[in-house]
Amino acid sequence: MEQIPLPTNVERVQRRNWHWNGATIEQVDEYATGSVLHSLRHTEQTRLMLTLDEVGA
């Protein structure tokens, strides 16, 4: 797999994958320094993002 260079302020990205009940779960943790261009609301809380793929017709 080709290594993609990280942006300047990103120190590392850690990914974990596992399969559960027919679904693939991917946890992505990004570790960065410095400031960001936008503020994130609720930064003290866990966030969940879903991407759904349709299989079949």
N, C-alpha and C positions, 0 to 999 in steps of 0.2 A: 504494500500500500504506500502511495506517495505521501511524504510528509509535507504538509502545508504550513508555511511560516505563520506564526501567531502575530497579532497586532503588537505594537511596542509595549503597551501596558499590561498585556496578558502574560502572566507568569507560566500558567499551565492549565490544561483542560483534562479532567479525569472523567472517563466514561465507564459505566457498568451496564451490562446487559444480562437479562435473564428472561426465561419463558414461563408463563403462568396461565393455565386454563385456555390455551390456544392463542394467547396474546404475547407479543414481545414487548418487554418493558426495558426502556433505556433511561438511565439516570445520568445526567450530564452536570458536572460541577465545574464552574470556571473560577479561577483565582486570578485576580488582577490587582494592580496598584494604581494610585493616582485617582484622578477624577473622571467622571463620565460626562458626555455631552447632554444628557437628560437625567432627570431624577427618577428613581424607581419608587413607586408608591408601595407601601407595606413591605419594605425591605427586611423587616424583622420576621416576616411570615413566610412559610413554605408556599411555593407556587406550583401549579400543575398545568402542563400544556399537553394537549392531545393532538395527535395526527392520525386520522383514520384513512385506511386504504380500502377501497371497494374491491372485492374479489368476486369474479363471475359477472353475470349480466344483471 
